[in-house]
Structures are given as structure tokens and as C-alpha cells.
Amino acid sequence: MKLNFANTVFIGLFAAACTGPETEINVLVPVIAAAPATLDFGEVVVEYSETELVQIINAGRAELDVTSITVDDNEGAFTINPTSIVIGPDESVPVEVTFAPGTFIEYAPNLVIQSNDEEEPEVLIPITGEGVDGPVPQIEIDVLSIDFDTVPIGEDDDAYITITNVGDGPLIIEDISQGGSGAFSIEVNPDGQTMAEQGDYSTMVVAYTPTTEDGDSGSITVNSNDPSDPEIEILLLGNGGGDFDYPVAVIDCPASVDPPTTLDLDGTGSYDPNGYEPLLYEWAVTKSPSSNDVDVDDPEASFTSLDVNLAGTWEVSLSVENSAGVRSAPDTCEFEALPEDALHVELTWDSPNADVDLHLMQSGYEFYEEPGDCCWCNPNPSWGESGSADDPELALDNRTGYGPENIKVYSPVEGEYPVRVHYYSDLGGGTTVATVTIWIDGEEHDVVSTALTHNDKWDVGYVRWPEGVFVEAEETVEGASTRECWEADGK
């Protein structure tokens, strides 16, 4: 919009009338600040990298336009992200500075920040760092493609892949994932293994079992801590390789849960790129804290559930098959079952035909004495010191099978808490080995086991609180003198 002379004079007079002769006019300007004042990366092994954060702050009252963030005398050892930003008043933005030395020298450049701050348009932050020699792992895979050639439908063929550490630092296989056709499967998987010494190796076995005549293609991706080659892909071909876009299995995976709980498993995000639907689903529990077989509620449903009844690491897998009979590679979901209660006691046993019971007690109470003995007949007694937070709860009571039973206390008060186990009923199981696991503040603390016969009472030990320690008993097993307690119904 253009202003004529008369309008300009009017605006000037209006401003003078409003402000008066002694009123200052505040000009809104950006003001830059940065922290820390220096960046010291210390010693970094060549081929590795370290990242530090620099906070760029706008202490002014107008937008700060940071037009350039660079490193002078860089020599290719430093990268910046982002290299330009706009920051609102009273806001700050973190900037990543990564140091990856390419040789064994000392580096001493400056981080150069240029902006529209008129009083300080350029800010310099000194950087120091040194590239040093150190042990570095190096991965070597003997084959990067496998062609199974021709394998009849219903038969299988195996291939062997050797992964070797040819470096002088420990090589860690961090993750192995599979893509493409589900006709390929990893039969021996070195995922998670460490090859500590130069020359150490591990063998991966891959099987090919075709289900159609169209041919199959797939891949295996190996991720390791090799800084120069962290991801390697191995191509898999069978019966000509085909040109099919395979269905994809997708699990909506939680990071952690509070056991015991029923976890919903959602595979409805799975899809077939070619529209060959409906899909068939196959779930499997591939890892659990239990030594016995565990399965999902409905292994063939798109949406199912899993009884997460023990603390520890769990993993489930899902494969889908489209309406043309082509199978996906499996998707996996690994999660931790971590107790949120401060004290968590678990009992399992090794016989399917025994009823073994867990007891957590207050010090000074006798076996089966109410309210100090939390057990099957007194599952949630009031221990009264601080409301319900210190009251124990028998969350699971299994009368047959392998357990588990567990008792949780969210916030115990000071004291000693004896742990007892009773072999209540022998249903043909005979001698049974019982195992008690103590979890304290979400971490596995102690695991103890012993063999029991019918009506044995095992004095496992006691938990001392608030120290959070478990003291194992010395004289542990004797016959139980009583088998009844307050309102003992249902056993």
C-alpha cells in the first residue's frame, strides 16, 4: 500500500500525540545466544563418530533467522544438522554436530553461526577433538547372493552363510531381518551374537521350501556395529526368482507391558500389494520367559491376544499368506514384560499334574494365618500401613499345569517379607521342581529352585525392605503342619 504525503504527516502526528515526549519506542529485534560455549569431543576412534548438541536460542522479540551453520577448516570431519533455521522469540532449537575423524590428528575448528542479529551477526563456538587409533570390528560375509536354482514344490534345500569378524574389535550382530518371499526361512540365526576376536565366525543356515511354481525372491539384511559397513543385504533367489510383490506382515507392537496381563496383538495392518485378499494369518510365540510351550489365543486370527503371565522378554512373530497361496516373510514383535510394582514374586513348577501354591507373608505371622499370609485363600489382605499401596495381591492362582502364580506389592512398607511355597495337591505329578523368581523395582533380582513332594512346605527366604534385598533360607523344606486357612473354599 502506498501512503501520500498527507497520510504520512497524520500518522507521525498521531504517534507523537500517543507517546508523548518522554515515551521510548521499543524496536522488536532478534537476539542470538548459543550453548555450550565450547564443544570438546575428546578422543574418537577413527571410523567411529560422536554427536553433541548445541542449543541456539532467540532471546529477542522478533524472529531469528539463522541463515548458515558451518564449521570452518572442516576437512570433512564434521557434519551439521540442520544448517539453517528460523527461531521464534524466546524459543530454542537443538543443532546436532557430529564428529567423524578421518585420520589420526587433532581438530580445532570453529562452529560458525550466522544470523540476522544486527549486533552479533556471527557467533563462533570453538571445537576440539582428536582422531585416535582403536579396535574396530569389520564384518565379512562370504556370499552376498544365493541362487537355490530349481527345488521341487514341497521339498527343501539349505544354504550356509558364514559371517566373520576380520577386524580387531568385537563384532556384534545387532539385528537380522528378512524380506520378500516367506518360502525362505532362517533355520540357524546368529542374531545378537558377538564375535569377540579377529577370525571368530558364525554360520547362518537359510532354507528354501517353495510352495508355488512362480519362483521366489527375497533378502536377508544383516545389521552390525561395523562402522564402515553397518548394513549388508543378501539376495535370495529360488526357482528363477519370479517377479512377484509378496504380501507383508505387520504387527502393532508395544514396547513394554506390566505383567500379568492380556496383551492384544493387532495384525490388521498386514497387506498384499497386489490385492490378493483375504489374507491367512499365522502367529507364533518365538520367545518367552517360560520353559514350557506358550501360544496366542487364536493363532489364525488377524487380531488375537496373548496371556503375558511372566515378567521378562517376549517375542511373537506373524506371517500372512495371500489368496494366491504366497506367503510373506515373518514380522516380529519383541517386548519386555516389566513389573510396575516394587515387589513382584513369581512361582513356576515343572509338572503339569501338580498344584503348587505361592505365599508371601508379613514377618511374625504363621503359615496360613490371616491376614499376614497372602495366598490362594487370602489373595488381597489389608496390611494397613499406608492404604492399599502396601497390600499384597495374588494376581494369578494356577491349580494345575506349570503355573505361574505371582504376588505383587506396589509399595511395601519397612519390614521383612517371608516367601513360602506349598505343594498342595499331587495329581500324578510326583516330585516337582518349583522355581521362585524375585523382581524388585522392575528388575529380576533372584531365582531359586528346589524339588518338592506332596505337602512339602518350602521356606524360600525373605525380602528385606526398603533395602530391596532377598535373603535365601538355610533350612528350607519340611512337611506342612496345616493345609487350611481363613474361609478356605474352593481347593
N, C-alpha and C positions, 0 to 999 in steps of 0.2 A: 504494500500500500504506500502511495506517495503522500507526503504532507506538504501543503503550501506554506508560505511564509507566515500567514496569519495564524494558522493552526499551530505552528511551531512556537510562536510567541505566546499563545494562550496556554499551551502545555507547560512552558517554562514558568509563567506567572503562577499557574495553579500549583506546581510543585513547590515554588518558593513560599506561597501562602500556607501550604500544609506543613512544611518542615520548619519554617522559622529560621532565624539567623543562626541559632546555636545547635541545630539538629544535624548529626552526622549521617551521611548516606552510606550504608553498608553495601559493598560490592561483593557479589557471590562469586567466589573463586575456588578452584580445586587446590588442595594441599597434599603433597605426596609424603608418605613415610613408608619405611620398609624395615622388616626384622627377620632374622637377626642382622647385626651389623657386619658380621663376617661369616663365611662358610668354610669349615675345616672338615674335609673328607677323610683325613688321616691316610693310612696306608690301605690301598685297594689292590688286590691281586690282578695283574694284567689278564684280560679276557673276562673279568667279572665287572660288576657295576654297583654303585651305591647311589641312592637318591635322597636328597634333602629338600625341605620345603622352605620357601621364602614367602612371608606374608607381605603383600603390598596393600597399603592402607590409604584410603582417601579421608584425610582429617579436615577437609574443607566443606564448603556448602554448595559446590557445583560439581558436575560430572568430571571425573578424572579420566582423561584419555591417554592410556599408556600405549604409545604408538610402536614401541620397539623394546624387546628384552633380548639382549645378546650377551655373548662372552667375548671379550677382546683376547687376542692371542690364543684362540681356541685350540688349534691343532687337531680338531676333530674329536677331542676327548669329552666334550660337554654337549648335552642337549637340553633344550628348554621347552617346557610345555605349561601354559601357552606362551606364544611370543608377542602377543598384543592383547590388551583387554580394555574394557571401559568399566569403571567402578563408580557406583553411586556415592553420594555423600554419606559419611560415617559408616562405610562398608569396607570390607577387606576381601581379597581373593588370594588363595594359595597358588604359588607357582612352583612346579617341580623342576629341580636342577639335578640332572643325572650325570655322574662322573664315571666314565668307562675308559680307563687309561689304555693306550695302545702300545706303550713302551715303558721302560723302567727309568723314569725320570721324575723330578719334582715339577709340579704345575703350580703357577701362581698368577693366574689371570684375574680379571675383574668381571663381575656381573654388571652390565651396563643397562640401566633402566631410563628410558627417555619418555617424557610425558608433556602435557600442556600446562604443568605448574610453572607459571611465569617466573617465580623467584628461584626455583630449583628445577630447571628443565631436565637435568641429568643427574642421576644418583648412581654412585659406584659402590659395589659391595665386594671387598677383596675375597678371593677364593684360594684355598690351599689344598693340595692333595698330592699323593705320590703313588706312582705305579710300582709295584713290587713283585718279586718272584714268589710263587707259592704253588702248592699242589693243586692241579686242575684235572678233573676227570675228563675222559674222552671216550665217547661211545663208538663202537664199530659193530655193524650188523652185516652178517656175511651175505645175505641176499636181500635185495630191495624189491623183487617181484618173484612171484611163484605162479607157474602155469601148471595146473593139475592135468592138463590135456583132456583125455576122454575117460570119464568114470561112469559106468552104467548107473541108471537110476536105482536107488535103494542100496547101492554099495557105497563104500567109503575109501578114501585114500588119505594118508597122513604126509605132512611135510614138516621138516625140522629147521628152525631158525636159531642161529647162535648169536647171542648178544655178548660182546666182550668189552671190558674196560681196558683200553690201551693207553690211558693217561696215568698220571701219578697221584691223583686224588681219588677219594671214594666216589664211585658212580652209583647214583640212586635212580632206580626206575620208578618214577613218580606216578605214572598213570599209563595204562594201555587200554585203548578204546577201539571199537570195531565199527565199521560202516559197510553199507552195501548189503549184499545177499546174506541171509541167515543160513544158507547152505554151508557156509564156512563157520567153523567154531574153534575157539581156542581151548584145547584139551589140557595143556600144561601152560600155566600163565605165570610169568615171573614178576607180575605187578607188585610193587612195593619192595622188591629185593634190593640189597646193597651189595655191590661188588667192591670190596674194600681195597684190594691190592691190584696193581697192574697185572694184567693177564687173567684175572678172575673172569669167569663167564657163566652164563646161564642159557638154558635151552628152552625155547618156546615151541610147542607142538601144535600145529594147525591141522584140523581135519576138514575134508570136503565130502559132503554127502548130498548129491544132487537130488532134487525132487521133481524137476521138470526137464524137458529136452531142449529148452531155450538157451541154455548156457548161463553162467553166473559170473559176476564180477563183484569185488568188494575190496576192502582195505583194512589194514591194522595200523594205528598210529601209536608210536612209542614216544612218550614224553619223559625226559630225564633232566638231571641237573648239569648236563654238559653245556657250558655257557656258549659255545660256538655253534652247537647243533642240537638245540633243546627239543626239537620235534622232528621225527623221521616217520615217513609213511611207507608202508609195504603194500604193494599192489597184489591182489589175489585174482586169479582167473581160473575158470573151470568150464570145460565143455565148450570152448570157443569164446567164453566171456559174456556173450549176449550184449544187449543194449537196453536193458530194462531199468526203469526207475523203481527201486524197491520201496515197499511200504516202510514207514518209520514209526517205531515205538517211542512213546513219550510218557514219562512218569512225572506227575506233580509231586515233588519230593520235599519233605520237611528237613530242616537242619537238625532238630532235636525234639524229643518228647519227654514227658515226665511219666515214668512207669509206676505202677501198671496202668495201661490204658489201651483202648481200642483205637488203632490208627486207620483212618480212611485212606485208601490207595486209589488214586484217580488216574486212569489211563485213557480217558476220553479225548485227550489231545493227540492221540496217535492218528495217523492218516496214511492214505495211499495217494501218491501224486497223480496216478492215472485214473483214480476214481473207481477202482475195483473194490467195491464195498458191498455188504458189511464186512468188517474185519473179525477174525477169530483171535481171541486173547489167550495168552499162556503166562501166568505168574508163577514165580518160584522164589522161595526164601533161600538165598545163597550164602548168608552168614547170619549167625545168631549167637548169643551168649550161652544158649542151651546146648548140651551134648546130645540131645535127642532130636528126632525129626520134628520140624515145625513147618506149618503151611499156612497160606492165607485162607480166608473163609471160603471164597469161591475162586479157584484158580483160572476159570474160563470166563470171568465177567470183566467188563470194561471198568467197572467201579466195584472195588471189593474192600475188605478190611483185614487187619492183622492184629492178633492179640499180642501186644508188646508187654509181656508179663515179667521180664527180667531186665535189669539195668545192664548196659554195655553197648557194644557195636552191633548193629543190624544192617543187613543189605538184602534188598529184593530186586529181582530182575523181571522185565516184561518183554516178551516177543509177540509180534502180531503177524497174522497170515491173512492175505487178501483173498478175495473170492476166486482168484485165478490159481490159488494154491501156492503162491510165492510168499516166502517167509522173510521177515525183517531181521536185521541184526538186533541183539538184545539191548535195551536201555536198562541201566542200573541206577538204583537209589540207595545210597548209604547214609545212615543217620545214627545219631547217638541217643540212647535212652539214658538220660541223666536225672537221678532223683532230685527234686527241688526241696525235699525235706532234709533237715540237717542230719538226722539219724535214720538209716534205712537198712533193715536186716532181711536177708533172703535165705530161704531154705529150699534145697532140691534133694532128690534121692534117686537111686539108680534102679529101682524096681517098679514095674507097672502095677504090681499086686500088693501094695503096702499103703497104709495110711499113717503118715508121719506128721507130727504137729510141731509148730514153732511157738515158743513162749518168750516174751520179753517182759521183764519184771522190774518192780521197784525194789531197792535194797531193803531187807528186813522182812519181806513177805515170803511165805512158804509156797511151794508148788501148788497150783490150782487155787490159791487163796485170793478171794475177791476183796478189793478192786486192784490189788497190786500185781496181779498176773494177767497180762494181756495175752489172750489165746482164743481158740475157737469158740469157747463158751462165754467169753468176756471180751468181745472184739474191739470195743471202743470205750474203755473205762475212763472215768474222770479222775485225773491225778491232781487236779485242783490248784496247782501253784500259780499259774498265770493264764487262767481261762482255758480255752480249748487248744491253744498252740502247743502246750506241753503234753497233751493227751495222746496216747498211742492209738494207732488204728491198724487192725488186721485187715489189710487190703485184699488179700487172697487167701482162701482156705480150700485146698485141694484134698479130697479124701481118697483118691486113687491116682494112679499114674505116677509121674515123676516130679510132681509139684508144678510150679513153685508155690510156696507160701511166703508172704512178706509182711512185715510190720514197719510202719513209718511213724516218726515223731518229728513234727515240723520245727519245734524249738524246745529242746529239752532244758529243764532246769538243772541246777548243780546237783550232782549225785552220781551214784554208781548203778548201772542197769544190767543185771544178770541176764544172760541169754541161755535158754534151755531148749532141748529138743526131746520129744517123746514119741517112741514107736508105738502108736495107739492100737493099730489093728494089723494083724498078719493075714492077708487074703490069699496066701500062697506065694508070697514074695520071699519068705525065708530071711536069711541075713541080708541086710540092706545097708549100703553105704550112703550116709547122709552128709551133705555139704552145706555149710553156712558161710555166707558172704556178707561182710560188714561194709557198708558205704557210709562215709562221713563227709558232709558238705559237698555232695555230688561227685566224690572220688572214691574208687574202690580202695579199701583200707586193709582188709584181711580176708583170707579164705582158709577155712579149716574143715577137715573131713574126718569121719570115723565110721566104723562098722557097728551096726546095731542089730539086736534080735528083739523079738516081740516083748513089749512092755519095758524096754530099756529107757532110762532117763539119762540124757547126756547133758552134763554141766559144761557148756561150751566155754564160758568165761564171762567177763563183764566189760561194759563200755563205761569209761570214766569221763564225766562231763563237768566243766566245759573244756577240759584238756583235749577231748576228742581222740582218746587212745583206747585200744582194745587190749585187755589182759586175758590171755588164754588160761583156762583152769588146768591144774595139775592132775587131780583125781577126777576123772570125767564121767564114767559110765557106771550106773547101778540100776537095780530094778526099782520101778516107780512104786511107792507105797500107797498112792491114791490115784484114781482114774476119773474122779468126779469133781465138779465144781459148781458154782452158783448157777441155778437154773440150767442144768446140764441136759439140754434137749437136743435131739437130732443125731447124735452119734450112735 
